[in-house]
């Protein structure tokens, strides 16, 4: 009995101690529980970019049909589809028999005109010599008649003067004939150059470096001159300049305002597992009425011909970029119509509302143009649970310093 009566007071004392300890703990924790916690982030400087993802297609820089300048039969053709050619390389040789005959005729005409020039030059020399002799005779007779009047009959003196004037006119006529002969020689030479040029056109050459993407004629085929406007002439080959390609991108209407020459573009070609960095080179400055897009082009080097015209590529076009700007999380912004505000936790950990002006928005960050300073702490969630002037327990959230707003073609975010 003594043992039992001793245990009861001891048990009562233990419960009293336990309740006392719990009471002390609950009393000390009550003030802490009354201060709500708040997740905050500091306004920091960072970079925000706005990009547009587009699907584009590679096009040759130039595609031309190579025609023959003259009509003729193909004697030899040296290229086929897929062949790489260089500027000036002979692609085919035409056979034009009548052109060869014309060339021989112009050569003979040039030689004949040169002979005519030589003959005219000799005629000028003969006429000048004859004029010199007749002129000298007339002067002597005139001097003698002046020294001794009546020594020479007037009729004889007049005849000498007439011959002198006639010989002078013959000199002028010979010179005119020489000038005409020279002009005829120039005409013959020009005609010879024309026919020689046409003869050179029997060699069909590549006007640029490229790849033969189609061949229209074989050996023995009759090719019409490419200058004939009344017939549908057949080209010899189709040539593609593939060493430099155009990547053509359809930019949506709402992004046209951001397109600038020199804007960076990141291109991904999945077909060959290759990533290329380029720049906007040109754009049409015209929005299509049917697709509401503007064609924009990027030039891509393709010297190894690893890219093939017609391939698709995924391009990321940088529309806007803001470097070293003040940023906060997008979730921290409270929108009220056209106004934007945030809840700032000051140095005393009290909540203060503040109006701000926003700039470029990314996927997680937004630019703050005014209303905040670097290091200001803003509440990033559950803003409706806090009242101005309320004291909170801030829990700092780390922020990235770089953010991208990736927009898909067609306006999808």
Secondary structure, DSSP 8 states (H G I E B T S, - for coil): -HHHHHHHHHHHHHHHHHHHHHHHHHHHHHHHHTSEEEEEEE-EEEEEEEEEEEEEEEEEEEEEEE--SS-EEEEEE---TT-EE-TT-EEEEEE-HHHHHHHHHHHHHHHHHHHHHHHHHHHHHHHHHHHHHHHHHHHHHHHHHHHSTTSS-HHHHHHHHHHHHHHHHHHHHHHHHHHHHHHHHHHHHHHHHHHHHHHHTTEEE-SSSEEEEEE---TT-EE--TT-SSS----SEEEEEEEEEEEEEEEEGGGGGG--TT-EEEEEETTTTEEEEEEEEEE-S---TTT-EEEEEEEEE-TT--S-TT-EEEEEEEEEEEEEEEEEEGGG-EEETTEEEEEEE-TTSBEEEEEEEEEEE-SSEEEEEES--TT-EEE-S-GGG--TT-BEEEEEE---SEEEEEEETTS--
